[in-house]
């Protein structure tokens, strides 16, 4: 309802596009209105419970369709069986746009299969547009990496403070832990320590309420395109510089995203993913406690050396990176955040003629 008017006369010809991974569906066009009612039910197969449903509202035009709003809804954030108003966002999913959508979902999946799928390679999204170089994005990525470097520096300063006895209680505790680990250390203790971090962060989150976000909602503007040059050599040099800057931008984004995803895993940002990580760490702790490390390394090496013989068509993957690829970074959290739509009184009035988009999904 209340969509932006893209045509003369204060109306639009809106239609809706829904994308889930490589699945794509579209509603019909409702002409001459800013309050369309599609009343459609779509069934989309879920291959990955960590996927994000992209909803785009467009205005149909003879020459070129115009943008009316965009949504990114993580499947794990869906409340099945409930109608909810979603406020539309701009193309970059960073700020409010005019209009709201009333959606309802049915989500059906197997939690065990979904947890196992978390450690499998992520499906390539062929509908996703290629990344372009943007000066503001490059600057933001540098700031993200710099923030993580400052965090590592702060941790190093804390370690130095222990050696300097700035806090006697902390230093004595650290010294006792150091002596204990030196005398009795075993590999399973690593996983036990990581589990303690999860529980500590859960305790902090429970007493402090909602986790504060470290990302900014500042919009990122697009740079002007480079002007055409007469000389081919100059154009080629500019293209080379552009490619280098794009590569640096993407590398910085990957580095910052890995650190943010690790942080968001321990911070219980997505509880389902944190529970999967806790389960995996618990299994790893028990296995490393019961089985000597040399046998585990032997089994790992046999598996790696013989996998090509056992599975000629297997796809090389890293289970840890597969898991982290499904944990949202701070930028993705900002893009997928839900802005409240209409007020309750308006929503109650609109329920007389609800706009329902039901998606029934299976993993």
C-alpha positions, 0 to 999 in steps of 0.5 A, spaced: 500 500 500 501 507 499 507 505 493 510 511 490 507 514 484 511 513 477 506 515 472 502 521 470 496 522 474 499 519 481 498 512 479 503 506 478 502 499 474 506 495 480 508 488 479 512 484 484 518 479 483 520 474 488 527 471 488 530 465 493 536 463 491 536 461 483 528 461 483 524 466 480 517 468 480 513 474 478 506 477 480 501 480 474 501 487 473 495 491 477 494 497 473 493 504 475 494 504 482 498 505 488 495 500 493 495 493 489 492 487 491 495 481 488 492 475 493 497 470 490 500 464 493 507 462 491 510 455 493 518 456 493 523 450 494 528 452 500 535 449 498 538 452 504 535 455 510 540 461 511 537 463 504 534 470 503 528 472 500 528 478 495 522 482 494 522 487 489 516 491 487 517 494 480 512 499 475 511 496 468 513 501 463 513 500 455 520 502 455 523 501 462 520 498 468 521 503 474 523 501 481 518 502 487 521 498 493 525 492 495 526 487 501 530 482 503 527 477 508 532 472 511 528 465 512 530 464 519 527 471 521 520 469 518 514 468 523 510 462 520 503 463 519 503 471 521 501 477 517 506 482 517 507 489 514 514 490 511 516 497 509 520 497 503 527 500 502 531 503 497 535 499 492 541 498 496 537 496 502 539 502 507 534 507 508 526 507 508 522 507 501 515 509 500 510 504 501 509 497 505 507 490 503 503 485 507 506 478 507 504 472 510 509 465 510 508 458 511 515 455 512 517 448 513 523 445 514 527 439 517 532 442 522 537 437 522 537 437 515 538 444 515 544 444 520 548 439 516 546 443 510 550 449 513 557 445 512 556 444 505 558 448 499 553 454 498 549 454 492 552 460 487 546 465 485 546 466 478 541 472 479 546 476 483 549 482 479 556 483 479 559 487 484 562 494 481 567 499 484 565 504 488 569 509 492 565 510 498 564 502 499 572 501 498 572 507 504 567 503 508 571 496 507 577 500 509 574 502 516 571 495 517 578 492 517 581 498 521 576 496 526 578 489 527 585 491 527 583 496 533 580 490 536 586 485 536 590 491 538 586 492 544 586 484 546 594 485 545 594 491 550 590 487 555 595 481 554 601 486 556 597 489 562 596 482 565 604 481 565 605 488 568 600 487 574 595 492 572 590 488 575 592 483 580 586 479 580 586 478 573 593 477 573 593 471 578 587 468 575 591 468 568 597 465 571 593 460 574 590 458 568 596 458 564 599 453 569 593 449 569 593 449 561 601 448 561 601 441 565 594 438 563 592 441 556 589 437 551 586 438 544 579 438 547 580 444 551 580 448 545 573 447 543 571 447 551 574 454 551 570 456 545 563 453 548 565 458 554 565 464 549 558 462 547 555 462 553 559 468 556 556 472 550 549 469 551 549 471 558 551 478 556 546 479 551 541 476 556 542 481 561 543 487 556 537 486 552 538 486 544 545 486 541 547 493 539 549 494 532 556 496 530 554 497 523 552 504 520 545 506 516 549 511 512 547 510 505 553 509 500 552 513 493 554 511 487 560 514 483 560 518 476 562 513 471 568 515 467 568 519 461 570 516 455 577 518 452 579 519 445 586 515 446 585 507 447 592 507 451 589 512 456 582 508 456 586 502 458 590 504 463 584 507 467 580 500 466 586 497 469 586 502 475 579 500 475 580 493 476 585 494 481 581 498 485 575 493 484 580 487 487 582 491 493 575 493 495 573 486 494 579 483 498 577 488 504 570 486 504 572 479 504 577 480 510 572 484 514 566 480 513 570 474 515 571 477 522 564 480 522 561 473 521 565 470 527 563 476 531 556 475 529 556 467 531 559 468 538 554 474 539 548 470 538 546 474 532 542 468 529 540 463 534 540 458 529 547 458 527 549 459 534 546 453 536 549 449 530 556 452 532 555 449 539 553 442 537 559 442 532 564 444 538 561 439 543 561 433 538 568 436 536 570 436 544 567 429 546 571 426 540 578 429 541 577 427 548 576 420 547 580 419 541 588 421 541 590 426 536 594 422 532 589 418 530 584 424 528 590 426 524 591 420 521 583 419 519 583 426 516 589 425 512 586 418 509 580 422 508 583 427 504 588 423 500 582 418 498 576 422 497 578 423 489 578 416 489 572 414 492 568 420 489 571 422 483 566 428 482 566 431 489 567 439 489 573 441 494 570 445 500 572 447 507 566 446 512 568 452 516 568 457 511 561 454 508 558 455 515 561 462 516 559 464 509 551 463 511 553 467 517 551 475 515 556 480 516 554 487 519 553 490 512 548 484 510 545 485 517 543 492 515 540 490 509 536 485 512 533 489 517 526 490 518 523 496 518 516 497 521 510 498 516 504 501 517 501 502 524 496 498 527 490 502 526 491 502 518 493 495 518 487 493 521 483 497 516 487 493 511 485 486 513 479 487 510 482 486 504 488 483 505 494 482 501 497 475 502 503 472 499 504 465 502 510 461 501 511 454 503 518 452 503 521 445 504 528 444 506 
